[in-house]
């Protein structure tokens, strides 16, 4: 572990080690802690599986044959929410062999691109990123021409079924809220398109922050950070307001005032992460074929 700020030393032990909880995914993504079931839910995108890790250590296949699920989130009542590349939708209610029900498929009459990550805000609204990765990469979804001329972050209000376009990016990827919902962080990884044959890379590998106001209105758009290696992909915000983001070499930790606190190396590209466990002090990390965990101090 790399400790760059003494504040992190009180949370992450310098000699802490990664726990290997599971090995065997092709591209693990979208970890979400489902407290009502005491389990960690995550996606194996190319294998089209939704998996569940339980506190006793066993892993089960919750859905076989997903439509290239990527991001997952949990509503206040424990219902799962999913970002699907294949069906190009946001869905909910899946798990335990049941395919979820699509709840967002179009914006202003046009199909959305390929929702990548999803988060439930404290007010119950569902936010998601909508880049084109799932319609330009065959092992991530189904090839298709985008119908929209923008790549955006959206807010869906399940109470009234309203979808709003909140902000545009080159290729929005991960997203996460502070505990009180006052700040939203979004990663933009358009630079990674250069890894796809025939596609031109974008210019972004950064995390952007917004202030969140009434009805989710965003303001004060500002640069937050970028990672030294690879792209800031999935991210999570802890109760201190620290931002933990995955990247090519592991997990990078930043304070709200943009100070680099430290770094957790992983042996494979880290794609996403979340907090969970009985006391919320376990960090789960998806990294290619592995599901890792590391226990933090209170």
PyMOL commands that set and color helices and strands:
alter all, ss='L'
color gray80, all
select helices_A, chain A and resi 6-9+35-37+133-136+138-140+190-195+214-216
alter helices_A, ss='H'
color red, helices_A
select strands_A, chain A and resi 2-3+19-23+28-34+39-44+49-54+59-64+69-74+80-84+89-92+101-104+106-107+110-111+118-120+126-130+151-157+162-169+172-177+183-188+206-212+218-225+235-237+243-247+250-254+260-265+272-276+282-287+290-295
alter strands_A, ss='S'
color yellow, strands_A
deselect
rebuild
show_as cartoon
